[in-house]
Amino acid sequence: MRQMCEEMSKLRKMLDEAGIKWKDVSTIASDELINKECIAAGIDEFRADTTTYRTHFEHEGYFFSVIYGYSTYGGCDPLSGHDPKLLECMTEKANGGEPQGGLTAEQVMSIVNGGVDYEP
């Protein structure tokens, strides 16, 4: 999972096109942590990579946190190894402020523009 998923890249491009300023607040697991510490302790590389890509922005008075990565709703499940490469969005504008996962970039932009809730 050392790369950002396509949906996060698309979302950032869509935000740019809409004139919405965003901030990258990702946490990237270092090679040293993964290779030297975790693997040496017997943790496989897949589960050792705790990288989480985060995009934060505000729009129309609402704060949005959109994430993809380790143990996110729509990202990498460290138990099963399944990674649908989708996004999780949390904002007070939708879903009562609770995170919504398994979203495409287009679905996140629908939330941004209209507050639409999506069922995972």
Salt bridges, closest charged atoms under 4 A:
GLU7 OE2 - LYS10 NZ 3.26
ASP24 OD2 - ARG12 NH1 3.36
ASP31 OD1 - ARG2 NH2 2.76
ASP44 OD2 - ARG47 NH1 3.18
ASP49 OD1 - ARG2 NH1 3.88
GLU60 OE2 - HIS59 NE2 3.62
GLU60 OE1 - LYS93 NZ 3.38
ASP83 OD2 - LYS85 NZ 3.51
GLU106 OE2 - LYS10 NZ 3.41
